[in-house]
Amino acid sequence: MKPFVRALAFLAVLLVPFAASAQKFEPQVGQAGKDVIWVPTPEEVVDRMLTMAQVTSQDFVVDLGSGDGRTVILAAKKYGARSLGVEYNPDMVKLSQDNAQKAGVAERAQFRRADIFATDFSQATVITLYLLPALNMKLRPTILAMKPGTRVASHSFTMEDWEADEVSTMDGRRAYFWIVPANVMGTWSLDAGGQKTEISLEQTFQKINGTVSLGSAQGGLREARLRGPHISFAYIDQAGLRRDFSGEVNGRQMQGSFRDDKGQEGRWSATKK
């Protein structure tokens, strides 16, 4: 082989890895990931999930298993939210970063190469998911321990016996929505305008019921409802008056306002025993 030909051949060998690295990564539907295969969520479903969560510019949206970044990017571009995608595949992370740059939202839409089960996302106000049911259930205890009022939207898959607050359907696809409820189960010392009693609450996720101590009797709570940190209930007191309560839960404290059938109003508070 002539020296010139040998030099060209040697140069071609050197350039092979550079040519390969220059090839643009193209994700393939069904490609293997750490815990799931990659299947993108349709844009209309992504938009509905963010709409269900009522995302605004005040939110911090975290997409667990963010794939090509479409949810994170739309949250930033359309709703002005600060958003983060957590994705294990480094090629997908790079692709997402490039997509965010092209969309002009790279400052608000960030991506992190990480394991979703080893990532602290406790500061999120909105969580989005497109994972398998078993992975949703593995994440569920962590999500339920988040700040009450945190909103959660999942494409296709439920949280089993934690019933969704809303289910939307688009073209045969479903999106599920939950609001993380406060923990109110237990007995509370209630002070309503100077009148003191106790209420006992039972809880299954966002569904609650309970009783109120009325002297020697135990009255049932009516229309007890819990939505994130917001609680409401009513009861009939010993004089036969209905009292309606609404307020907010803050850890082991609750407080709010009440009104009775006679139009009397006041403030109430409760401490968990």
Buried (B, 14 or more C-beta within 10 A) or exposed (E): EEEEEEEEEEEEEEEEEEEEEEEEEEBEEEEEBEBBEBEBBEEEBBBBBBBBBEBEEEBBBBBBBBBBBBBBBBBBBBBBBBBBBBBBBEEBBBBBBBBBEEBEBBEBBBBBBBEBEEBEBEEBBBBBBBBBEEBBBBBBEBBBEBEBBBBBBBBBBBBEEBBBBEEBEBEEBBBBBBBBBBBBEBBBEBBBBEEEBBBBBBBEBBEBBBBBBBEEEEBEBBEBBBBBBBBBBBBBBEEEEEBBBBBBBEEEEBBBBBBBEEEEEBEBBBEBE
